[in-house]
């Protein structure tokens, strides 16, 4: 990969920033200004990867010497993609739909550079919610801001109120599957390999 040793995170998400910091990776932030695909009926895995690539490509155009990381997370329930809610009413609707059901959280991860790196992948994690009453949903929304989260919920804040169980990557539900990212970054010299 030559001398490209600057990793740029193409995201404004504080959760993705924290996850990268926990991995011990040096990086800079440059949130992508793109129009994301918010289709609710398209393939959720494809949407997550498409949006991750859009973000990475937009920032790579601004920072041509960098390795750019783009990521996008969507929640999929029974064929419908749940993006970030538009308002509290939309958040209540999403949480009501998720109540007592199993759904999948998909994160797309895309690494791009002008030195030949082009890696786009997705990770899916199965999540099941507890059955929730409207009062429980309203209480949850007073404790957690649902408007900045795909599916209107946060796995890391007050999940005991809504979460029954999950199978797969926890960090994927947060918004960045660090296990996959470690596999992609290690050969590029960004992580110490065991």
C-alpha positions as CSV (number, residue, x, y, z in Angstrom):
1,X,0.0,0.0,0.0
2,X,3.0,2.3,-0.2
3,X,3.3,5.2,2.2
4,X,-0.5,5.7,2.7
5,X,-0.7,5.4,6.4
6,X,-3.4,7.9,7.2
7,X,-6.8,6.4,8.0
8,X,-9.7,8.7,7.7
9,X,-13.1,7.9,9.1
10,X,-15.8,9.2,6.8
11,X,-18.4,9.5,9.6
12,X,-19.7,12.0,12.1
13,X,-20.8,9.1,14.4
14,X,-19.4,9.4,17.9
15,X,-20.0,5.7,18.4
16,X,-17.8,4.8,15.4
17,X,-15.2,7.2,16.6
18,X,-15.2,5.5,20.1
19,X,-15.0,2.0,18.6
20,X,-11.9,3.0,16.5
21,X,-10.3,4.6,19.5
22,X,-10.8,1.4,21.5
23,X,-9.1,-0.5,18.7
24,X,-6.0,1.7,19.3
25,X,-5.9,2.9,15.7
26,X,-4.7,6.4,14.8
27,X,-7.2,8.1,12.5
28,X,-8.6,11.5,11.5
29,X,-12.3,12.4,11.0
30,X,-13.8,13.8,7.9
31,X,-17.6,13.3,7.8
32,X,-18.9,12.5,4.3
33,X,-21.4,14.9,2.8
34,X,-23.5,12.5,0.7
35,X,-27.1,11.7,-0.1
36,X,-27.5,8.3,1.4
37,X,-29.8,5.6,-0.1
38,X,-32.8,5.6,2.3
39,X,-35.0,3.2,0.3
40,X,-37.0,1.2,2.9
41,X,-37.8,-1.7,0.5
42,X,-34.4,-2.4,-1.1
43,X,-32.0,-5.2,0.1
44,X,-30.7,-4.0,3.5
45,X,-27.3,-5.5,3.1
46,X,-26.8,-3.9,-0.3
47,X,-28.0,-0.5,1.1
48,X,-25.5,-0.6,4.0
49,X,-22.6,-1.4,1.6
50,X,-23.8,1.1,-1.0
51,X,-23.9,3.9,1.6
52,X,-20.6,2.9,3.1
53,X,-19.0,3.1,-0.4
54,X,-20.7,6.4,-1.1
55,X,-19.2,7.9,2.1
56,X,-15.7,6.5,1.5
57,X,-15.6,7.6,-2.1
58,X,-16.7,11.1,-1.3
59,X,-14.0,11.6,1.3
60,X,-11.3,9.9,-0.8
61,X,-12.0,12.6,-3.5
62,X,-11.1,15.2,-0.8
63,X,-8.2,13.3,0.7
64,X,-6.6,11.3,-2.2
65,X,-3.6,10.2,-0.2
66,X,-5.6,8.6,2.6
67,X,-7.1,5.2,3.3
68,X,-10.8,6.0,3.9
69,X,-13.2,4.0,6.0
70,X,-16.9,4.4,5.3
71,X,-19.6,2.6,7.2
72,X,-23.4,2.5,7.4
73,X,-25.7,0.6,9.6
74,X,-29.4,-0.3,8.9
75,X,-32.0,-2.3,10.8
76,X,-34.0,-4.8,8.8
77,X,-37.3,-6.2,9.9
78,X,-39.5,-8.6,7.8
79,X,-38.3,-7.1,4.5
80,X,-38.4,-3.4,5.6
81,X,-35.3,-1.3,6.2
82,X,-35.5,0.9,9.3
83,X,-33.2,3.9,8.9
84,X,-33.0,6.8,11.4
85,X,-36.5,7.9,12.4
86,X,-37.7,11.3,11.1
87,X,-39.3,12.3,14.4
88,X,-40.4,10.9,17.7
89,X,-43.7,9.6,16.2
90,X,-41.6,7.6,13.7
91,X,-39.4,6.3,16.5
92,X,-42.4,5.1,18.4
93,X,-43.7,3.4,15.2
94,X,-40.3,1.6,14.7
95,X,-40.0,0.5,18.2
96,X,-43.6,-0.8,18.2
97,X,-42.8,-2.8,15.1
98,X,-39.6,-4.3,16.7
99,X,-41.4,-5.2,19.9
100,X,-41.1,-8.9,20.6
101,X,-39.6,-9.6,17.3
102,X,-36.2,-10.8,15.8
103,X,-34.6,-8.5,13.3
104,X,-31.1,-8.1,11.7
105,X,-28.7,-5.2,12.0
106,X,-26.5,-4.8,9.0
107,X,-23.3,-2.7,8.8
108,X,-21.6,-2.0,5.6
109,X,-17.8,-1.4,5.9
110,X,-15.8,0.1,3.0
111,X,-12.1,0.8,2.8
112,X,-10.9,2.7,-0.2
113,X,-7.6,4.2,-1.3
114,X,-6.1,5.4,-4.5
115,X,-3.3,2.8,-4.1
116,X,-5.5,-0.2,-4.9
117,X,-7.5,-0.8,-1.7
118,X,-11.1,-1.5,-2.4
119,X,-12.7,-3.6,0.3
120,X,-16.5,-3.5,0.8
121,X,-18.2,-6.0,3.1
122,X,-21.2,-6.3,5.4
123,X,-21.9,-8.0,8.7
124,X,-25.3,-9.0,10.0
125,X,-26.2,-9.5,13.7
126,X,-29.5,-11.0,14.8
127,X,-31.3,-9.1,17.6
128,X,-34.5,-9.9,19.4
129,X,-36.5,-7.4,21.4
130,X,-38.6,-8.0,24.5
131,X,-42.3,-7.4,24.1
132,X,-42.8,-3.7,24.8
133,X,-45.8,-1.7,25.9
134,X,-46.4,1.8,24.6
135,X,-45.5,3.1,28.1
136,X,-42.2,1.2,28.0
137,X,-41.4,2.6,24.5
138,X,-42.2,6.2,25.6
139,X,-40.0,5.7,28.7
140,X,-37.2,4.3,26.6
141,X,-37.3,7.3,24.3
142,X,-37.0,9.7,27.3
143,X,-33.8,8.0,28.3
144,X,-32.2,7.5,24.9
145,X,-32.3,9.8,21.9
146,X,-33.8,7.6,19.2
147,X,-33.5,10.1,16.4
148,X,-29.8,9.5,15.6
149,X,-30.1,5.7,15.5
150,X,-31.0,3.2,12.8
151,X,-34.2,1.5,14.1
152,X,-34.6,4.1,16.8
153,X,-32.6,2.3,19.4
154,X,-29.1,2.1,21.0
155,X,-27.6,-1.2,22.1
156,X,-25.2,0.5,24.4
157,X,-27.7,2.7,26.3
158,X,-30.5,1.2,28.5
159,X,-30.6,-1.9,26.3
160,X,-31.9,-3.8,29.4
161,X,-35.3,-2.1,28.8
162,X,-35.7,-3.4,25.2
163,X,-33.2,-6.2,24.4
164,X,-34.0,-9.9,24.9
165,X,-30.9,-11.3,23.1
166,X,-28.5,-11.0,20.2
167,X,-26.4,-13.4,18.2
168,X,-23.2,-12.1,16.5
169,X,-21.1,-9.0,16.7
170,X,-22.0,-6.5,19.5
171,X,-19.9,-3.7,17.9
172,X,-21.8,-4.3,14.6
173,X,-25.0,-3.3,16.4
174,X,-23.2,-0.2,17.8
175,X,-22.3,0.7,14.2
176,X,-18.9,-0.6,13.3
177,X,-18.1,-4.4,13.3
178,X,-14.6,-4.2,14.8
179,X,-13.8,-7.9,14.3
180,X,-14.2,-7.5,10.5
181,X,-12.4,-4.2,10.5
182,X,-9.4,-5.7,12.3
183,X,-9.2,-8.4,9.7
184,X,-9.2,-5.8,6.9
185,X,-6.7,-3.4,8.5
186,X,-4.1,-5.9,9.8
187,X,-2.7,-6.7,6.4
188,X,-2.4,-3.0,5.6
189,X,-0.2,-2.4,8.6
190,X,-2.7,-0.5,10.8
191,X,-2.9,-3.2,13.5
192,X,-0.3,-5.3,15.2
193,X,-0.9,-8.9,14.2
194,X,-0.5,-11.6,16.8
